[in-house]
Amino acid sequence: MLRLDQVSVRFGGLMALKDVSFELKGGEILGLVGPNGAGKTTLFNVISGLTRARGRTLFNDKDISALPLHKRARVGIGRTFQIPQPMKHLTVRENLTVAQVFGAGRNDPARIDEILDVMQLSEQADRDAQSGLALQELKRLEIAKALATEPKLLLLDEVLAGLESQAKRQFTGKLKELHARFGLTIVIVEHDIETISDLCSRAVVLNFGQLIADGTPAEVFRNPLVVESYTGTPHA
Amino acid sequence: MAASSSSSRPQMGRNAGLVLGVLVLAALPLVLGASNYLLGLFISALILAGISLAWALLGNLGGMVSFGHAAFFGVGAYASALISARLGVPVLLAIPLAGLCAALCSLAMLPALRLSGPYFALAILAYAQIFRILATEATWLTGGAAGLQRYPGLPTIFGFDLSTRTGSYVLLVLLVALCALAYVAIRRSHVGTALRAIAESEDATRVVGVNSVMLKAWMLLLSAFMTGLFGALNAHIIGFLDPDYAFSGVWSVMPIIAAIFGGYRTILGPVAGAILIYMFDQVVAKSLIAVGHQILLGILLAVMILVAPNGVLGLFKRAKGGNRHAEA
């Protein structure tokens, strides 16, 4: 479904991503792991079109490297932001409607109601998205907006961050439900090893903009390079 | 696109408010009857109201702050005068054509849409200056600094002389109402909803598939068109044009003051703001300070921003315990 081929991004003197290549199959849930500043969000920005990169990004065998941000949503790439970015001055329902009309190219209120229900936002539907929601609700709205665009690939940037362990488990269950219900392929940025192990069939690890490991979560978290990247010391 | 789903009762209330506002404005000449002086003031206020509405449309739907609406106003004025005088086109046809000319001129501003905030504002300010210089230097077309005088005034249709104060006033009320209705229609569409979001959350809207640059470009074209219409109408009402008047900074600054004073996030706000501000300036401020009376406008605006950042209509909403986001 998604193929990154020698993707590199430079910000001035900083190499944020260096020759990153990997493939993602349809239906996979991939964990994207790495220390802070490793390039995870930059990689999301490249895939979603927010940041231009060298190298190629292929989606369903089509080169989308030059495709602008708004068109990436229309080909089926949805994403969330680490810090929730609701569309300000709009209600929760209006947020989803805009996403559906422009991202999926249709206006289907029943589908919006379904998404609101799945994401437990029905009661908040007419609240102001900027000021009327708690952090957890904002995170659910981020996902709901992305779902309204009817994505094939969903990029989730630290949607579980800041949640307590029980809430995290519930949210993980919700992500599994979304994966099955909407037939999604998911890439999730997450630091928690337990969550990645529970949710993902595969994980890739970035460090200093380079891909240093790719495999099952168990394989990846045993990898000495990964341990070193987190602890700063070579694996014993 | 279809209307977005909001509750219909508040919308009906807002519609009623808009219709009532237009009816009150339209009835004023009958009430004020023979007072040509007051009608003249209202005509100028409505010209300002039209530009304020166009300015607010750009600011509210797309988040673009323009310091250059004088360019669209001046181009509309000159285009209508020249089209009617040189090509013999009927004035009532020349006015919308002049609006199109202003919209066409705004195409040159499209690269500036990639800028935001003060950078966009400065780019459009520079653009307005370029058109003022062009109007001054292109003597063969515009008459240069000497200006234009010999072009047709407003015509008589069905026995109703539009060149009279009453005729011009009624025409302006209709035009302001039409522009307001166009604004309402856009605002209530999905495009309008997306544009409201673009103003403060551009990345969040683009990432869900909204082509923000394209939508902002349409709003710039429409705002320029509307401003050009009022520039054209004003040209035929006053019967004289020169670059210093037609491209004066007043046509850029006063709409901003009026829209913010009235409440630029609303639709009636810029219209109410323009009438209140213009009347205050001409009737109250001028009688207090004959020269430099605009200083009172500055003070009034500063007080309004501090006390009621959502403008006069926002103040009313607050007094009524209205919602967070006034939408008259």
Interface residues (C-beta under 8 A of the other chain):
Chain A: S48 L50 P68 L69 H70 K71 A73 R74 G78 R79 F81 Q85 P86 M87 K88 H89 L90 R93 E94 N95 T97 V98 A99 V101 F102 G103 A104 G105 N107 P109 D128 S131 K145 A146 A148 T149
Chain B: M1 A2 S4 S5 H190 T193 A194 R196 A197 A199 E200 S201 D203 A204 T205 R206 V207 V208 G209 V210 N211 S212 R324 H325
